[in-house]
Amino acid sequence: MKITEITYSFSTKVNIGNYESCDVFCAGKAVVDDDETPDDVFNALRDWVRAKVRSERATIKEKLKTNGQ
């Protein structure tokens, strides 16, 4: 079996107060080139997707803090 494409998704919930939450979700798809291993592509894609979710979560939390919540 040859793996040619990898998809990865990650999500988290952010408590926005008043018993409400916000879902932060990101998914990515990457093609495995001939000079790459599926594990290397998976690790790079995982790191990128998780960084995007964490960045967005931090932005939401900062906005909540700025708005006094």
N, C-alpha and C positions, 0 to 999 in steps of 0.2 A: 504494500500500500504506500502510495506517495501522497503526502499532505501538501496541498498547494495553496490553501487559504485558511486563515484562522480568524475567528470572531471572538470578541471578548466584551462582556458588559459588566458594569458595576453600578450599584446604587446605594444610597444611604438616606436616612430621614433626618430632618433638622426640626427640632422643637421650636416653633415660632411663638409659643405662648398661648394662653387662653385655651388650652387643651387642643391645639391645632399643630399640625406638622406639615412639612414641605418635603416632597420627594425630589432628590437630586439623582439623575440617571444619565449615564453616558454609555454608548456602545461604539465599538470600532471594528473595522475589518481590515486585514492586511494580507497581502499576497506573499507567499514564500518564494523568493527568487532562487535561482539555481545555486548561487554562492552563499545561501543562508540555510541554517537549520531551523526546523519548526520550533524547537525550544527557544532559540534566540529571538525569533519573530514573536513568539508568544510572550516572552519576558518583556520585550520592548513595548509591545502593544498593551500589556497589562499595566506597566509603569505609566504609560501615556494616559490611558483611560482613567486610572485611579488618580493621577495628578489633576486631571481636568475636574473630576468630581470633588476632590478636596479643595481645589481653588474656588469652585463655585460655592461650596459649603462655607468657606471662609468669607466670601463676599456677602452671602446671605446673613451670616452671623454678624458681620461688621455693620451691615445696614440696619439690622435689628437693634444693635447696640447704639447706633447713631440716633435711631428713632425712639430710644428709651424703653425698649422692650427687653 
